Amino acid sequence: MHVLTYIRNICAHHSRLWNRELAIRPRQQGLTEEWIPPHTPRNDRIFIILLILNHLLKVSGNGNDWQEAIFKLLGPVTAIPRWAAAMGFPDQWVEHPLW
């Protein structure tokens, strides 16, 4: 929850988020293999936050529309390898086990 509060504050203060290196990162100890490298290569970029949000929304039964909106919004952006890497998106992120 601390990480999500940090992200909320970045957004609330209109700071740059898309290629930011996160100062407060989610811990990866004790997680299933989908959350750690090589499946999720970095925990210091926005991709891991999107995975967390997606997971929370799925568990609450509210994630389908949000997931489709993320695909529509970020599909063209992540098609450019340099931008995808700046956000921490792995190759073939749409097939990530947590999506």
Backbone as JSON Lines, residues from 0, in Angstrom:
{"i":0,"aa":"M","n":[0.82,-1.19,0.0],"ca":[0.0,0.0,0.0],"c":[0.87,1.26,0.0]}
{"i":1,"aa":"H","n":[2.04,1.16,0.59],"ca":[2.94,2.32,0.61],"c":[3.33,2.72,-0.81]}
{"i":2,"aa":"V","n":[3.58,1.74,-1.64],"ca":[3.96,2.02,-3.03],"c":[2.81,2.71,-3.77]}
{"i":3,"aa":"L","n":[1.59,2.24,-3.56],"ca":[0.44,2.84,-4.24],"c":[0.19,4.26,-3.75]}
{"i":4,"aa":"T","n":[0.44,4.51,-2.48],"ca":[0.32,5.88,-1.95],"c":[1.36,6.79,-2.6]}
{"i":5,"aa":"Y","n":[2.55,6.27,-2.76],"ca":[3.62,7.02,-3.42],"c":[3.23,7.36,-4.86]}
{"i":6,"aa":"I","n":[2.69,6.39,-5.59],"ca":[2.26,6.62,-6.98],"c":[1.12,7.63,-7.02]}
{"i":7,"aa":"R","n":[0.2,7.52,-6.1],"ca":[-0.91,8.47,-6.03],"c":[-0.39,9.88,-5.84]}
{"i":8,"aa":"N","n":[0.61,10.05,-5.0],"ca":[1.17,11.38,-4.74],"c":[1.9,11.93,-5.96]}
{"i":9,"aa":"I","n":[2.59,11.07,-6.68],"ca":[3.24,11.51,-7.92],"c":[2.19,12.06,-8.88]}
{"i":10,"aa":"C","n":[1.11,11.31,-9.04],"ca":[0.04,11.74,-9.96],"c":[-0.66,13.0,-9.45]}
{"i":11,"aa":"A","n":[-0.93,13.06,-8.16],"ca":[-1.66,14.19,-7.6],"c":[-0.89,15.5,-7.73]}
{"i":12,"aa":"H","n":[0.42,15.4,-7.74],"ca":[1.25,16.6,-7.85],"c":[1.74,16.83,-9.28]}
{"i":13,"aa":"H","n":[1.11,16.13,-10.23],"ca":[1.37,16.31,-11.66],"c":[2.84,16.1,-12.03]}
{"i":14,"aa":"S","n":[3.44,15.13,-11.37],"ca":[4.83,14.8,-11.69],"c":[4.88,13.78,-12.81]}
{"i":15,"aa":"R","n":[6.02,13.68,-13.42],"ca":[6.23,12.72,-14.51],"c":[6.25,11.31,-13.93]}
{"i":16,"aa":"L","n":[5.52,10.41,-14.56],"ca":[5.45,9.03,-14.09],"c":[5.88,8.02,-15.15]}
{"i":17,"aa":"W","n":[5.66,8.33,-16.42],"ca":[5.79,7.32,-17.47],"c":[7.19,6.72,-17.56]}
{"i":18,"aa":"N","n":[8.25,7.47,-17.34],"ca":[9.6,6.88,-17.42],"c":[10.4,7.14,-16.15]}
{"i":19,"aa":"R","n":[9.72,7.28,-15.06],"ca":[10.34,7.59,-13.78],"c":[10.89,6.32,-13.13]}
{"i":20,"aa":"E","n":[12.07,6.45,-12.52],"ca":[12.58,5.38,-11.68],"c":[11.98,5.58,-10.3]}
{"i":21,"aa":"L","n":[11.26,4.59,-9.82],"ca":[10.52,4.73,-8.57],"c":[11.47,4.68,-7.38]}
{"i":22,"aa":"A","n":[11.35,5.64,-6.5],"ca":[12.16,5.68,-5.29],"c":[11.64,4.68,-4.26]}
{"i":23,"aa":"I","n":[10.34,4.49,-4.23],"ca":[9.73,3.51,-3.34],"c":[9.23,2.38,-4.22]}
{"i":24,"aa":"R","n":[9.78,1.2,-3.99],"ca":[9.52,0.06,-4.88],"c":[8.83,-1.06,-4.12]}
{"i":25,"aa":"P","n":[8.01,-1.84,-4.82],"ca":[7.41,-3.0,-4.17],"c":[8.46,-4.07,-3.9]}
{"i":26,"aa":"R","n":[8.32,-4.72,-2.77],"ca":[9.23,-5.81,-2.44],"c":[8.91,-7.01,-3.31]}
{"i":27,"aa":"Q","n":[9.92,-7.78,-3.65],"ca":[9.71,-8.96,-4.48],"c":[10.04,-10.25,-3.74]}
{"i":28,"aa":"Q","n":[10.37,-10.16,-2.47],"ca":[10.66,-11.36,-1.7],"c":[9.36,-12.07,-1.34]}
{"i":29,"aa":"G","n":[9.38,-13.38,-1.43],"ca":[8.25,-14.19,-1.04],"c":[7.08,-14.19,-2.01]}
{"i":30,"aa":"L","n":[7.3,-13.72,-3.22],"ca":[6.23,-13.66,-4.21],"c":[6.32,-14.85,-5.16]}
{"i":31,"aa":"T","n":[5.23,-15.12,-5.85],"ca":[5.25,-16.18,-6.85],"c":[6.13,-15.77,-8.02]}
{"i":32,"aa":"E","n":[6.5,-16.73,-8.84],"ca":[7.48,-16.48,-9.91],"c":[7.01,-15.48,-10.95]}
{"i":33,"aa":"E","n":[5.7,-15.27,-11.09],"ca":[5.21,-14.3,-12.07],"c":[5.61,-12.87,-11.71]}
{"i":34,"aa":"W","n":[5.86,-12.62,-10.43],"ca":[6.18,-11.27,-9.96],"c":[7.67,-10.95,-9.98]}
{"i":35,"aa":"I","n":[8.51,-11.93,-10.22],"ca":[9.95,-11.71,-10.14],"c":[10.6,-11.99,-11.5]}
{"i":36,"aa":"P","n":[11.86,-11.55,-11.68],"ca":[12.54,-11.81,-12.94],"c":[12.62,-13.31,-13.22]}
{"i":37,"aa":"P","n":[12.52,-13.7,-14.46],"ca":[12.51,-12.95,-15.7],"c":[11.12,-12.51,-16.15]}
{"i":38,"aa":"H","n":[10.04,-13.01,-15.5],"ca":[8.69,-12.62,-15.93],"c":[8.45,-11.12,-15.77]}
{"i":39,"aa":"T","n":[8.81,-10.6,-14.64],"ca":[8.68,-9.17,-14.37],"c":[10.09,-8.66,-14.09]}
{"i":40,"aa":"P","n":[10.76,-8.16,-15.11],"ca":[12.19,-7.88,-14.99],"c":[12.56,-6.76,-14.02]}
{"i":41,"aa":"R","n":[11.7,-5.77,-13.85],"ca":[12.06,-4.62,-13.02],"c":[10.95,-4.3,-12.03]}
{"i":42,"aa":"N","n":[11.36,-3.8,-10.88],"ca":[10.36,-3.33,-9.91],"c":[10.53,-1.84,-9.63]}
{"i":43,"aa":"D","n":[11.2,-1.14,-10.53],"ca":[11.45,0.29,-10.32],"c":[10.82,1.17,-11.39]}
{"i":44,"aa":"R","n":[9.88,0.61,-12.15],"ca":[9.2,1.36,-13.22],"c":[7.69,1.13,-13.12]}
{"i":45,"aa":"I","n":[6.96,1.84,-13.93],"ca":[5.51,1.85,-13.84],"c":[4.86,0.51,-14.19]}
{"i":46,"aa":"F","n":[5.52,-0.35,-14.95],"ca":[4.9,-1.62,-15.33],"c":[4.51,-2.44,-14.11]}
{"i":47,"aa":"I","n":[5.37,-2.53,-13.11],"ca":[5.05,-3.31,-11.92],"c":[3.84,-2.72,-11.19]}
{"i":48,"aa":"I","n":[3.7,-1.41,-11.21],"ca":[2.55,-0.76,-10.58],"c":[1.27,-1.12,-11.32]}
{"i":49,"aa":"L","n":[1.33,-1.13,-12.64],"ca":[0.17,-1.51,-13.43],"c":[-0.22,-2.96,-13.17]}
{"i":50,"aa":"L","n":[0.77,-3.83,-12.97],"ca":[0.47,-5.22,-12.63],"c":[-0.22,-5.32,-11.27]}
{"i":51,"aa":"I","n":[0.25,-4.54,-10.3],"ca":[-0.36,-4.53,-8.98],"c":[-1.81,-4.05,-9.06]}
{"i":52,"aa":"L","n":[-2.02,-2.95,-9.77],"ca":[-3.37,-2.42,-9.92],"c":[-4.28,-3.42,-10.64]}
{"i":53,"aa":"N","n":[-3.76,-4.04,-11.68],"ca":[-4.52,-5.04,-12.42],"c":[-4.91,-6.2,-11.5]}
{"i":54,"aa":"H","n":[-3.97,-6.65,-10.7],"ca":[-4.24,-7.75,-9.78],"c":[-5.32,-7.36,-8.76]}
{"i":55,"aa":"L","n":[-5.2,-6.19,-8.18],"ca":[-6.19,-5.75,-7.19],"c":[-7.58,-5.6,-7.8]}
{"i":56,"aa":"L","n":[-7.63,-5.09,-9.01],"ca":[-8.92,-4.93,-9.68],"c":[-9.53,-6.28,-10.05]}
{"i":57,"aa":"K","n":[-8.71,-7.23,-10.47],"ca":[-9.22,-8.57,-10.8],"c":[-9.78,-9.25,-9.56]}
{"i":58,"aa":"V","n":[-9.07,-9.15,-8.45],"ca":[-9.5,-9.78,-7.21],"c":[-10.84,-9.2,-6.75]}
{"i":59,"aa":"S","n":[-11.02,-7.9,-6.97],"ca":[-12.27,-7.26,-6.56],"c":[-13.38,-7.41,-7.6]}
{"i":60,"aa":"G","n":[-13.06,-7.99,-8.76],"ca":[-14.05,-8.21,-9.8],"c":[-14.34,-6.98,-10.66]}
{"i":61,"aa":"N","n":[-13.41,-6.02,-10.7],"ca":[-13.63,-4.78,-11.43],"c":[-12.59,-4.49,-12.5]}
{"i":62,"aa":"G","n":[-11.79,-5.47,-12.89],"ca":[-10.65,-5.18,-13.72],"c":[-10.8,-5.27,-15.23]}
{"i":63,"aa":"N","n":[-11.87,-5.82,-15.74],"ca":[-11.96,-6.05,-17.18],"c":[-11.93,-4.77,-18.01]}
{"i":64,"aa":"D","n":[-12.74,-3.81,-17.67],"ca":[-12.75,-2.55,-18.43],"c":[-11.43,-1.81,-18.3]}
{"i":65,"aa":"W","n":[-10.85,-1.84,-17.12],"ca":[-9.59,-1.15,-16.89],"c":[-8.48,-1.78,-17.72]}
{"i":66,"aa":"Q","n":[-8.43,-3.09,-17.74],"ca":[-7.4,-3.8,-18.49],"c":[-7.51,-3.49,-19.99]}
{"i":67,"aa":"E","n":[-8.71,-3.47,-20.51],"ca":[-8.91,-3.13,-21.92],"c":[-8.48,-1.7,-22.21]}
{"i":68,"aa":"A","n":[-8.76,-0.79,-21.3],"ca":[-8.36,0.61,-21.47],"c":[-6.84,0.75,-21.46]}
{"i":69,"aa":"I","n":[-6.16,-0.02,-20.61],"ca":[-4.69,0.01,-20.57],"c":[-4.12,-0.51,-21.88]}
{"i":70,"aa":"F","n":[-4.67,-1.59,-22.4],"ca":[-4.2,-2.12,-23.69],"c":[-4.37,-1.08,-24.78]}
{"i":71,"aa":"K","n":[-5.52,-0.45,-24.82],"ca":[-5.8,0.55,-25.85],"c":[-4.89,1.77,-25.73]}
{"i":72,"aa":"L","n":[-4.66,2.22,-24.5],"ca":[-3.84,3.4,-24.26],"c":[-2.35,3.13,-24.49]}
{"i":73,"aa":"L","n":[-1.86,2.02,-23.96],"ca":[-0.42,1.77,-23.97],"c":[0.06,0.91,-25.12]}
{"i":74,"aa":"G","n":[-0.84,0.29,-25.85],"ca":[-0.45,-0.53,-26.99],"c":[0.41,0.22,-27.99]}
{"i":75,"aa":"P","n":[-0.04,1.38,-28.48],"ca":[0.78,2.14,-29.43],"c":[2.08,2.67,-28.82]}
{"i":76,"aa":"V","n":[2.04,3.03,-27.56],"ca":[3.24,3.58,-26.9],"c":[4.3,2.5,-26.73]}
{"i":77,"aa":"T","n":[3.87,1.32,-26.29],"ca":[4.83,0.24,-26.05],"c":[5.3,-0.43,-27.32]}
{"i":78,"aa":"A","n":[4.72,-0.07,-28.45],"ca":[5.2,-0.59,-29.74],"c":[6.56,-0.01,-30.09]}
{"i":79,"aa":"I","n":[6.93,1.07,-29.44],"ca":[8.24,1.69,-29.64],"c":[9.16,1.15,-28.54]}
{"i":80,"aa":"P","n":[10.13,0.31,-28.88],"ca":[10.95,-0.38,-27.87],"c":[11.6,0.55,-26.85]}
{"i":81,"aa":"R","n":[12.06,1.69,-27.28],"ca":[12.72,2.63,-26.36],"c":[11.75,3.11,-25.28]}
{"i":82,"aa":"W","n":[10.52,3.37,-25.67],"ca":[9.53,3.85,-24.7],"c":[9.07,2.72,-23.79]}
{"i":83,"aa":"A","n":[8.91,1.54,-24.35],"ca":[8.51,0.39,-23.53],"c":[9.57,0.12,-22.46]}
{"i":84,"aa":"A","n":[10.83,0.17,-22.84],"ca":[11.92,-0.05,-21.88],"c":[11.94,1.05,-20.81]}
{"i":85,"aa":"A","n":[11.65,2.28,-21.19],"ca":[11.64,3.39,-20.24],"c":[10.57,3.21,-19.17]}
{"i":86,"aa":"M","n":[9.51,2.49,-19.5],"ca":[8.44,2.25,-18.54],"c":[8.57,0.89,-17.85]}
{"i":87,"aa":"G","n":[9.6,0.13,-18.2],"ca":[9.83,-1.17,-17.58],"c":[8.99,-2.3,-18.15]}
{"i":88,"aa":"F","n":[8.41,-2.09,-19.32],"ca":[7.6,-3.12,-19.95],"c":[8.51,-4.17,-20.59]}
{"i":89,"aa":"P","n":[8.3,-5.45,-20.28],"ca":[9.09,-6.48,-20.95],"c":[8.56,-6.71,-22.37]}
{"i":90,"aa":"D","n":[9.35,-7.41,-23.17],"ca":[8.87,-7.8,-24.5],"c":[7.64,-8.68,-24.31]}
{"i":91,"aa":"Q","n":[6.7,-8.56,-25.22],"ca":[5.48,-9.36,-25.17],"c":[4.72,-9.18,-23.84]}
{"i":92,"aa":"W","n":[4.63,-7.95,-23.37],"ca":[3.99,-7.69,-22.08],"c":[2.52,-8.06,-22.06]}
{"i":93,"aa":"V","n":[1.88,-8.09,-23.22],"ca":[0.46,-8.43,-23.26],"c":[0.24,-9.89,-22.87]}
{"i":94,"aa":"E","n":[1.23,-10.75,-23.11],"ca":[1.14,-12.15,-22.73],"c":[1.67,-12.42,-21.33]}
{"i":95,"aa":"H","n":[1.97,-11.4,-20.57],"ca":[2.49,-11.58,-19.2],"c":[1.48,-12.4,-18.39]}
{"i":96,"aa":"P","n":[1.93,-13.36,-17.59],"ca":[1.01,-14.22,-16.85],"c":[0.05,-13.48,-15.91]}
{"i":97,"aa":"L","n":[0.43,-12.31,-15.45],"ca":[-0.44,-11.56,-14.54],"c":[-1.44,-10.68,-15.24]}
{"i":98,"aa":"W","n":[-1.37,-10.56,-16.57],"ca":[-2.38,-9.79,-17.29],"c":[-3.54,-10.69,-17.53]}
